[in-house]
Amino acid sequence: MLVDITVNGKTVKAVAQPSKQEFLYVFDRVTGKPIWPIVETPVPQGDVPGEWYSPTQPIPTKPPAYGHQGVKLDDLIDFTPALHEER
């Protein structure tokens, strides 16, 4: 997406690229540099034989993810106290 955004009171012509991981990567259209830092973050490795997994993924520091990130067991079911005891 081609967008004009305000950063520190200054208008910046930018390009914003959404990802399937629900992150928005935002770059200056003129220089190509990220508007906000993009940090190489350690990620869990898969276990499929013969597959190569990157040890890190680039995660933008801003804006926040626009969707739900990750799922925990408690997100899947509203456990009763009795079910909690069985875990």
C-alpha positions as CSV (number, residue, x, y, z in Angstrom):
1,M,0.0,0.0,0.0
2,L,1.3,3.5,-0.8
3,V,0.6,5.7,2.2
4,D,1.5,9.1,3.6
5,I,2.1,8.8,7.4
6,T,3.1,11.2,10.1
7,V,6.2,10.3,12.0
8,N,7.5,12.7,14.7
9,G,5.3,15.5,13.3
10,K,6.7,15.0,9.7
11,T,4.8,13.6,6.7
12,V,6.6,10.6,5.2
13,K,5.7,9.0,1.9
14,A,5.8,5.3,2.7
15,V,5.0,1.8,1.4
16,A,3.3,-0.6,3.8
17,Q,3.4,-4.4,3.1
18,P,1.1,-6.6,5.2
19,S,2.2,-10.2,5.8
20,K,0.4,-13.5,6.4
21,Q,1.8,-13.4,10.0
22,E,-0.4,-10.3,10.5
23,F,2.5,-7.8,10.7
24,L,2.7,-4.6,8.7
25,Y,6.2,-3.7,7.3
26,V,6.5,0.0,6.6
27,F,9.3,1.5,4.5
28,D,10.2,5.0,3.3
29,R,9.3,5.1,-0.4
30,V,12.3,7.3,-1.3
31,T,15.1,5.6,0.6
32,G,13.7,2.1,1.1
33,K,14.7,2.2,4.8
34,P,12.2,0.9,7.5
35,I,10.2,3.7,9.1
36,W,10.5,1.8,12.4
37,P,13.1,-0.8,13.4
38,I,12.7,-4.4,12.2
39,V,14.3,-6.8,14.7
40,E,15.6,-10.2,13.8
41,T,13.9,-12.3,16.5
42,P,14.7,-15.9,17.5
43,V,11.8,-18.2,16.6
44,P,11.0,-21.9,17.4
45,Q,12.4,-24.4,15.0
46,G,10.3,-27.1,13.2
47,D,11.1,-30.8,13.2
48,V,10.3,-31.9,9.6
49,P,13.1,-34.1,8.4
50,G,15.1,-32.5,5.5
51,E,13.5,-29.0,6.0
52,W,15.7,-26.0,6.8
53,Y,14.4,-23.4,9.4
54,S,15.6,-19.9,9.8
55,P,16.7,-19.3,13.4
56,T,15.2,-15.8,13.3
57,Q,12.4,-13.9,11.7
58,P,12.2,-10.1,11.0
59,I,9.6,-8.6,13.3
60,P,8.6,-4.9,13.0
61,T,8.6,-2.9,16.2
62,K,5.7,-0.8,15.0
63,P,2.8,-0.8,14.2
64,P,1.5,-3.6,16.5
65,A,0.3,-6.8,14.8
66,Y,-3.2,-6.4,13.4
67,G,-4.3,-9.9,14.3
68,H,-4.1,-12.4,17.1
69,Q,-0.5,-13.6,17.6
70,G,-0.2,-17.2,18.8
71,V,-2.6,-19.5,20.6
72,K,-2.3,-20.9,24.1
73,L,-4.2,-23.8,25.6
74,D,-6.4,-21.5,27.7
75,D,-7.4,-19.7,24.4
76,L,-9.0,-22.9,23.1
77,I,-11.4,-23.8,26.0
78,D,-12.8,-22.3,29.1
79,F,-11.5,-24.9,31.6
80,T,-13.6,-25.6,34.7
81,P,-11.6,-26.1,37.9
82,A,-12.1,-29.9,37.6
83,L,-10.6,-29.8,34.0
84,H,-7.7,-27.7,35.3
85,E,-6.9,-30.4,37.8
86,E,-6.7,-33.1,35.1
87,R,-4.0,-31.2,33.2
